[in-house]
Amino acid sequence: MSCEDPAPGGAAADTLLTLADVERAAAAVLPAGVRDFVAGGSGSERTLAANREAFDRVFVRPRVLRDVSRCATGADLLGRPARMPVAVAPVAYQALVHPDGELAAARAAKAAGVPFTVSTLSTVPVEEITALGGRVWFQLYWLREPGRALELARRAQDAGCEALMLTVDVPWMGRRLRDVRNEFALPERVRAAHLDGGGPSAAHRRAAGASAVAVHTGQEFSSALTWSQVAELRAMTRLPLLLKGVLAAEDAVRAAEFGVDAVVVSNHGGRQLDGALPSVEALPEIAEAVGGSCQVLLDSGVRSGTDVLRALALGASGVLVGRPPVWGLAAAGEAGVHRVLGLLAAELSDALGLAGCATVADARRLRTVRLGAPAGAAGRAGPAGAAVRDRPDGSGARADAARSETGGPQPGRRPAGP
């Protein structure tokens, strides 16, 4: 089926009190095929569900008797200030959910004082988004023709993007069964502005028993991306460089050695390898391993300001949010995205104060406890609250393996450039 246009109307943004409210409002107006495209994961969607389950196991030890009469949510992201440690993640084809697409979302991000990440598969050219004047990062998929990938990176740099984010976990699109069952294809009005000259592509042609979007990306994306291309991209630009899709500490350490400014701990929102580790479970080990040699951002499963607090306590410099802004866009256009980011800011400020933290830096010194965590989970209690990982054979596991505790590392950043 070729998906239909979103239904007109939507919710009044000020009636949405949580991101779950926003998701429900979006679901009420989106056609089923589009709703599945946005919400779905790969395979049996175990990793998609595990992202939330893992967050829900993390509990914070609040501190008391601290002056929290003023709680500041400001943070450093890639060497520049943001009003909160949050960036809008890259999401493809946002005109699917609202006619204004990425333009509306980018305007809301600018108003909220956070970076907006333009996808390679944006329906709006990067130049139109940077012209809005907000902080803009550009997400790059490595294309089958390497020259095109580098050309796109230069285009983003010339357009005024502040950073390049190379996605490294998509040699091809994961098998997203909702889209396969729906035989999902893009409507003619929704085009990839940076590919195919913005014209029609395989993504618009229904394929029996397949996702047309997956067919298209299979034609466009390279499965031969290696560290050589990371080095090539690093040498090409002095913009801050992020690698998105890192779950192994070894890869994060190597990224820092290649001059990468930040790694994004991400399983692509459960849309790539089904069975991949929840991002928040991988976070403490990666933050400890890089030791401040680059920033560490968390992606996948963030649904509240308390989740942002948890990520900070576990060692993140900040987080990316992907689906929630798209839900806001579907539910109420630009006002809906603004509502999503406003809710995150208000919830984070509330969580900081109730945890005894006047600043984001204070949150990175909080201790966390994991309840119901599987045996061998990273971050069990060690001397003086240090993060200690169990040995691979599990012999280092504490007697109560259902509980683990850590104090989050405090990552910094490297100067941009090779």
C-alpha positions as CSV (number, residue, x, y, z in Angstrom):
1,M,0.0,0.0,0.0
2,S,1.1,3.5,-0.7
3,C,0.5,5.5,2.4
4,E,-2.1,8.2,2.5
5,D,-1.6,11.8,3.7
6,P,-1.9,12.5,7.4
7,A,-5.4,13.4,8.6
8,P,-6.1,17.1,9.1
9,G,-6.4,18.6,12.5
10,G,-4.7,17.3,15.6
11,A,-4.5,17.9,19.3
12,A,-4.2,21.3,21.0
13,A,-0.5,21.3,22.1
14,D,-1.3,22.6,25.6
15,T,-3.5,19.7,26.4
16,L,-0.5,17.3,26.1
17,L,1.0,16.7,29.5
18,T,3.5,13.9,28.8
19,L,5.3,12.5,25.7
20,A,3.0,9.5,26.0
21,D,0.0,11.9,25.5
22,V,1.8,13.3,22.4
23,E,2.3,9.8,21.1
24,R,-1.4,9.0,21.5
25,A,-2.4,12.2,19.9
26,A,-0.2,11.4,16.9
27,A,-1.5,7.9,16.6
28,A,-5.0,9.3,16.4
29,V,-4.3,11.3,13.3
30,L,-1.8,9.3,11.4
31,P,-2.7,6.7,8.7
32,A,-1.9,3.2,9.9
33,G,1.0,2.7,7.4
34,V,2.7,6.0,8.4
35,R,2.1,5.2,12.1
36,D,3.8,1.9,11.7
37,F,6.7,3.4,9.8
38,V,7.4,5.8,12.6
39,A,6.7,3.6,15.6
40,G,8.0,0.2,14.3
41,G,11.2,-1.6,15.0
42,S,13.0,-4.5,13.3
43,G,12.3,-8.2,13.7
44,S,10.2,-9.1,16.6
45,E,10.8,-5.6,18.1
46,R,12.6,-7.0,21.2
47,T,15.2,-4.3,21.2
48,L,12.5,-1.6,20.6
49,A,10.8,-2.8,23.8
50,A,14.0,-3.4,25.7
51,N,15.1,0.3,25.3
52,R,12.2,1.3,27.5
53,E,12.5,-1.6,29.9
54,A,16.1,-0.8,30.4
55,F,15.4,2.8,31.2
56,D,12.6,1.8,33.6
57,R,15.2,-0.3,35.6
58,V,17.4,2.7,36.3
59,F,16.7,4.5,39.6
60,V,18.5,7.6,40.9
61,R,19.7,8.2,44.5
62,P,18.6,11.9,45.1
63,R,20.9,14.1,47.2
64,V,19.3,16.4,49.9
65,L,20.1,19.6,51.7
66,R,21.3,21.4,48.6
67,D,20.2,24.7,47.3
68,V,18.1,24.0,44.3
69,S,16.2,27.3,44.4
70,R,17.6,27.8,40.9
71,C,18.0,24.8,38.6
72,A,19.9,25.4,35.4
73,T,19.3,23.0,32.5
74,G,22.0,24.5,30.3
75,A,24.7,22.2,28.9
76,D,27.7,22.1,26.5
77,L,27.1,20.1,23.3
78,L,30.1,19.9,21.0
79,G,31.6,23.0,22.5
80,R,28.6,25.3,22.3
81,P,25.9,26.0,24.8
82,A,22.4,24.5,24.6
83,R,19.5,25.3,26.8
84,M,19.4,21.7,27.8
85,P,21.5,18.6,27.1
86,V,19.2,17.5,24.3
87,A,19.4,17.5,20.5
88,V,16.7,16.5,18.0
89,A,17.8,13.3,16.3
90,P,17.7,12.8,12.6
91,V,14.5,11.3,11.3
92,A,13.7,10.6,7.7
93,Y,10.8,11.8,5.6
94,Q,9.2,14.1,8.2
95,A,6.7,15.5,5.5
96,L,5.0,12.1,5.9
97,V,3.4,13.3,9.2
98,H,2.9,17.0,8.5
99,P,3.2,19.2,5.3
100,D,5.7,21.5,6.9
101,G,8.0,18.6,7.8
102,E,11.5,19.4,8.9
103,L,11.0,23.1,8.6
104,A,8.4,23.1,11.4
105,A,10.6,20.8,13.6
106,A,13.7,22.9,13.0
107,R,11.9,26.1,13.9
108,A,10.7,24.5,17.2
109,A,14.2,23.3,18.0
110,K,15.6,26.8,17.4
111,A,12.9,28.3,19.8
112,A,13.8,25.6,22.4
113,G,17.6,26.4,22.1
114,V,18.7,22.9,21.1
115,P,20.4,21.5,17.9
116,F,18.3,20.1,15.1
117,T,19.8,17.2,13.1
118,V,18.9,17.1,9.4
119,S,18.7,13.6,7.9
120,T,20.2,12.6,4.6
121,L,16.7,11.5,3.9
122,S,15.2,14.9,4.8
123,T,12.2,16.1,2.7
124,V,13.6,19.7,2.9
125,P,17.0,20.7,1.6
126,V,19.6,21.4,4.2
127,E,20.1,25.0,2.9
128,E,16.4,25.8,3.7
129,I,16.8,24.5,7.2
130,T,20.1,26.3,8.1
131,A,18.5,29.5,6.7
132,L,16.1,29.5,9.7
133,G,19.1,30.4,11.9
134,G,19.1,27.7,14.5
135,R,21.8,25.3,15.5
136,V,21.9,22.6,12.8
137,W,23.8,19.3,12.6
138,F,23.8,17.1,9.5
139,Q,23.4,13.3,9.6
140,L,25.2,11.5,6.8
141,Y,24.6,8.0,5.5
142,W,27.6,6.7,3.5
143,L,26.5,6.2,0.0
144,R,27.5,3.6,-2.6
145,E,29.2,6.2,-4.6
146,P,31.8,7.6,-2.0
147,G,32.1,10.9,-4.0
148,R,28.5,11.6,-3.4
149,A,28.8,11.1,0.3
150,L,31.7,13.5,0.6
151,E,29.9,15.9,-1.7
152,L,26.9,15.8,0.5
153,A,29.1,16.4,3.6
154,R,30.6,19.5,1.9
155,R,27.2,20.7,1.0
156,A,26.1,20.6,4.6
157,Q,29.2,22.3,5.7
158,D,28.8,25.1,3.1
159,A,25.2,25.5,4.1
160,G,26.3,26.4,7.7
161,C,25.8,23.1,9.6
162,E,27.7,23.1,12.9
163,A,28.5,19.4,12.9
164,L,28.5,16.2,10.9
165,M,26.9,13.0,12.2
166,L,27.9,9.8,10.4
167,T,25.5,7.0,11.0
168,V,27.5,3.7,11.2
169,D,25.0,1.0,12.1
170,V,23.1,0.9,8.7
171,P,25.0,-1.2,6.2
172,W,21.4,-1.8,5.0
173,M,18.0,-1.2,6.6
174,G,16.9,-3.7,9.3
175,R,14.0,-5.9,8.4
176,R,11.0,-3.9,9.7
177,L,8.2,-6.3,9.5
178,R,5.4,-3.7,9.9
179,D,6.6,-2.0,6.7
180,V,7.0,-5.3,4.9
181,R,3.4,-6.4,5.8
182,N,2.1,-3.0,4.8
183,E,4.1,-3.1,1.6
184,F,5.0,0.5,2.6
185,A,5.8,3.1,-0.1
186,L,6.2,6.8,0.0
187,P,3.5,9.0,-1.5
188,E,4.6,11.0,-4.5
189,R,4.7,14.3,-2.6
190,V,7.3,13.0,-0.1
191,R,10.8,13.1,-1.6
192,A,14.3,12.7,-0.4
193,A,15.6,16.2,-1.1
194,H,19.3,15.3,-1.0
195,L,19.0,12.1,-3.2
196,D,17.7,11.5,-6.7
197,G,17.5,15.2,-7.3
198,G,14.4,15.2,-5.1
199,G,12.6,13.2,-7.7
200,P,10.7,9.9,-7.5
201,S,12.7,6.8,-6.6
202,A,12.3,3.1,-5.7
203,A,10.9,4.4,-2.4
204,H,7.7,5.4,-4.2
205,R,7.1,2.2,-6.0
206,R,5.2,-0.5,-4.1
207,A,7.1,-3.7,-3.9
208,A,5.2,-7.0,-3.3
209,G,6.1,-8.4,0.1
210,A,8.7,-5.7,0.8
211,S,9.2,-2.1,2.1
212,A,9.9,0.2,-0.8
213,V,11.9,2.4,1.5
214,A,14.2,-0.5,2.3
215,V,14.5,-1.3,-1.4
216,H,15.5,2.3,-2.0
217,T,18.1,2.5,0.8
218,G,19.5,-0.8,-0.3
219,Q,20.3,0.8,-3.7
220,E,21.7,4.0,-2.1
221,F,23.6,3.0,1.1
222,S,27.0,1.5,1.2
223,S,27.6,-1.7,3.2
224,A,31.4,-1.2,2.9
225,L,31.8,1.6,5.4
226,T,34.9,1.2,7.5
227,W,37.3,3.2,9.6
228,S,39.0,4.3,6.4
229,Q,35.9,6.4,5.5
230,V,35.8,7.8,9.0
231,A,39.4,9.0,8.5
232,E,38.5,10.4,5.1
233,L,35.6,12.4,6.5
234,R,37.7,13.5,9.5
235,A,40.4,14.8,7.1
236,M,37.8,16.6,4.9
237,T,36.3,18.8,7.6
238,R,37.1,20.7,10.8
239,L,33.5,20.6,11.9
240,P,32.8,18.5,15.0
241,L,32.3,14.9,13.9
242,L,29.9,12.4,15.6
243,L,29.5,8.7,15.0
244,K,26.0,7.5,15.6
245,G,25.2,3.8,16.3
246,V,28.0,2.8,18.7
247,L,27.3,0.1,21.3
248,A,30.7,-1.4,21.9
249,A,33.3,0.4,24.1
250,E,36.1,-0.8,21.8
251,D,34.5,1.1,18.9
252,A,34.0,4.2,21.0
253,V,37.7,4.2,22.1
254,R,38.8,3.8,18.5
255,A,36.5,6.6,17.4
256,A,38.2,9.0,19.8
257,E,41.5,7.9,18.5
258,F,40.3,8.8,15.0
259,G,39.6,12.4,16.2
260,V,35.8,11.9,16.5
261,D,34.3,14.6,18.8
262,A,31.3,12.6,20.0
263,V,29.9,9.1,19.9
264,V,26.2,8.5,19.9
265,V,25.4,5.4,21.9
266,S,22.4,4.1,19.9
267,N,20.7,1.0,18.5
268,H,18.8,3.1,16.0
269,G,15.7,3.1,18.2
270,G,15.4,-0.7,17.9
271,R,15.2,-0.4,14.1
272,Q,18.4,-2.2,13.1
273,L,19.7,-5.4,14.8
274,D,16.8,-6.9,16.8
275,G,18.5,-8.3,19.9
276,A,21.1,-5.5,20.1
277,L,21.8,-4.2,23.6
278,P,19.6,-1.4,24.9
279,S,21.5,1.8,24.5
280,V,21.2,2.8,28.1
281,E,22.8,-0.5,29.2
282,A,25.8,0.2,26.9
283,L,26.2,3.8,28.1
284,P,28.2,3.4,31.4
285,E,30.9,1.2,29.9
286,I,31.3,3.4,26.9
287,A,31.5,6.6,29.0
288,E,34.1,5.1,31.3
289,A,36.1,3.7,28.4
290,V,36.5,7.0,26.5
291,G,37.4,8.8,29.7
292,G,36.5,12.2,28.5
293,S,38.4,11.9,25.2
294,C,35.2,12.7,23.4
295,Q,31.6,13.5,24.3
296,V,29.1,10.6,24.7
297,L,25.5,11.2,23.7
298,L,22.7,8.7,24.2
299,D,20.0,7.9,21.7
300,S,17.1,5.4,21.7
301,G,14.2,5.3,24.2
302,V,14.4,8.8,25.8
303,R,10.8,9.6,26.7
304,S,11.0,12.1,29.6
305,G,13.1,14.7,31.4
306,T,13.8,12.0,34.1
307,D,15.3,9.8,31.3
308,V,17.6,12.7,30.5
309,L,18.6,12.8,34.2
310,R,19.2,9.1,34.2
311,A,21.4,9.3,31.1
312,L,23.5,12.1,32.7
313,A,23.9,10.1,35.8
314,L,25.1,7.1,33.8
315,G,27.8,9.2,32.0
316,A,26.2,10.9,29.0
317,S,26.9,14.4,28.0
318,G,23.4,14.7,26.6
319,V,20.7,12.8,24.7
320,L,19.1,12.7,21.2
321,V,15.3,12.4,20.9
322,G,13.9,11.1,17.6
323,R,10.3,9.8,17.7
324,P,8.8,12.3,20.2
325,P,9.4,15.4,18.0
326,V,7.8,13.5,15.1
327,W,4.8,12.6,17.3
328,G,4.5,16.3,18.2
329,L,4.8,17.3,14.5
330,A,2.0,14.9,13.6
331,A,-0.2,15.9,16.5
332,A,0.0,19.7,16.3
333,G,2.6,20.8,13.8
334,E,5.3,23.2,14.9
335,A,3.5,23.8,18.2
336,G,3.5,20.1,18.9
337,V,7.3,19.8,18.5
338,H,7.7,22.9,20.7
339,R,5.4,21.2,23.3
340,V,7.6,18.1,23.2
341,L,10.8,20.0,23.8
342,G,9.1,22.2,26.4
343,L,7.9,19.2,28.3
344,L,11.4,17.7,28.3
345,A,12.9,21.0,29.6
346,A,10.3,21.3,32.3
347,E,10.6,17.7,33.4
348,L,14.4,17.9,33.4
349,S,14.3,21.0,35.6
350,D,11.9,19.3,37.9
351,A,14.0,16.1,38.0
352,L,17.2,18.0,38.7
353,G,15.8,19.9,41.6
354,L,14.1,16.9,43.2
355,A,17.4,15.0,42.8
356,G,19.3,17.7,44.6
357,C,21.0,19.0,41.5
358,A,21.3,22.7,40.7
359,T,23.1,22.0,37.4
360,V,23.5,19.4,34.7
361,A,27.1,18.9,36.0
362,D,25.6,17.9,39.4
363,A,23.5,15.3,37.7
364,R,26.6,13.6,36.3
365,R,27.7,13.0,39.9
366,L,24.5,11.2,41.0
367,R,24.6,7.5,41.8
368,T,22.1,5.1,40.2
369,V,20.7,1.7,41.1
370,R,19.4,-0.8,38.6
371,L,16.5,-2.9,39.9
372,G,15.7,-6.2,38.2
373,A,18.8,-5.9,36.0
374,P,20.1,-9.1,34.4
375,A,23.1,-10.8,35.9
376,G,26.3,-9.4,34.6
377,A,24.8,-5.9,33.8
378,A,27.5,-3.2,33.5
379,G,27.8,-0.8,36.4
380,R,27.6,-2.8,39.6
381,A,28.7,-1.2,42.9
382,G,32.5,-1.0,43.5
383,P,34.7,0.8,46.1
384,A,33.5,4.3,46.8
385,G,30.7,3.9,44.2
386,A,33.1,3.4,41.3
387,A,31.7,1.8,38.1
388,V,32.9,-1.8,38.0
389,R,32.0,-4.2,35.3
390,D,31.6,-7.9,35.9
391,R,34.1,-10.2,34.3
392,P,33.0,-11.9,31.1
393,D,32.5,-15.3,32.8
394,G,30.1,-13.6,35.3
395,S,32.3,-14.5,38.3
396,G,32.5,-10.9,39.3
397,A,28.7,-10.7,39.8
398,R,27.5,-9.6,43.2
399,A,25.3,-11.9,45.2
400,D,22.3,-9.8,44.5
401,A,22.7,-9.7,40.7
402,A,19.3,-8.1,40.3
403,R,20.7,-4.8,41.7
404,S,23.6,-2.8,40.4
405,E,24.9,0.6,41.2
406,T,27.3,3.1,39.6
407,G,28.3,6.7,39.8
408,G,28.4,8.1,36.2
409,P,31.7,9.1,34.6
410,Q,32.1,12.7,33.6
411,P,33.0,12.9,29.9
412,G,34.5,15.9,28.3
413,R,35.3,16.6,24.6
414,R,38.1,17.0,22.2
415,P,38.8,20.0,20.0
416,A,37.3,19.6,16.5
417,G,39.5,18.7,13.6
418,P,42.0,16.0,12.7
